[in-house]
Amino acid sequence: MPLPPPVLDVRRAADRFRTRSPGVRSAHSFSFGRHYDSANTSHGLLLAHNDIEVDPGAGFDSHPHRDMEIVTWVLQGSLLHEDSTGHSTVITPGLVQRMSAGSGIQHAETHAAQGRPAAGSGPVRFVQMWVAPDVRGSEPGYAQQEVGDQLAGSALVPVASGLPRHAHAAIALGSRAAALHAARLQPGRSVELPDAPYVHLFMAQGEADLEGAGHLDEGDAVRVTGTGGQRVTAARASELLVWEMHAALGA
């Protein structure tokens, strides 16, 4: 019997859950914190996908995580990361960060101005994504890698992955069935989504057209179920974040 066609579930930027606190604005693609929808808790292995802006002098004080692979991608500005394993680093566009919460970790994220806003300094905007790990209670870990140069070719680049075929191409992820890809596309250039049973496409910047789904604006997302392979073509300079997942929670 022929396989059923893939399902392309378009989620518009304006429909995301919103959270605000002093100097911080967050848009949540999945249920998060006080925003709970039993029909919107995950896609594949992806549990959280938060689009966050932090003003100078603001941020998130130290708080705990456990049993989660947390990937952070900065789109604009500089983000200061500090954690209980002793890491303190500034993340900027083109640098991918992975924090494995494991048995437990504390971390803080603030605007890199650290309470001393420079004249004209704007907000830092970043996307933070959580995927379920293969093993619970493991040793907490941290990694980062500069990948900006790899994105210059308008191709889909694996930047964090647990898939064996990406062993030497990206930061290691504690999930053997998940990989995060990024792409920076010039107008008219296109990439093909990974062929996987679960794919999550996020228009981080710009706008594009997705085969089978139509036009996507900044902040829009598409959850693909069944198989990937659809082509994404940039309408203007764009940045994409794409999760490829070969399993789902509980499967």
Secondary structure, 3 states (H helix, E strand, C coil): CCCCCCEEEEECHHHCEEEEECCEEEEECCCECCECCCCCCCECCEEEEEEEEECCCCEEEEEEECCCEEEEEEEECCEEEEECCCCEEEECCCEEEEEECCCCEEEEEEECCCCCCCCCCCCEEEEEEEECCCCCCCCCEEEEEECHHHHHHCCCEEEEECCHHHCCCCEECCCCCEEEEEEEECCCCEEECCCCCEEEEEEEECCEEECCCEEECCCCEEEEECCCCCEEEECCCEEEEEEEECCCCCC
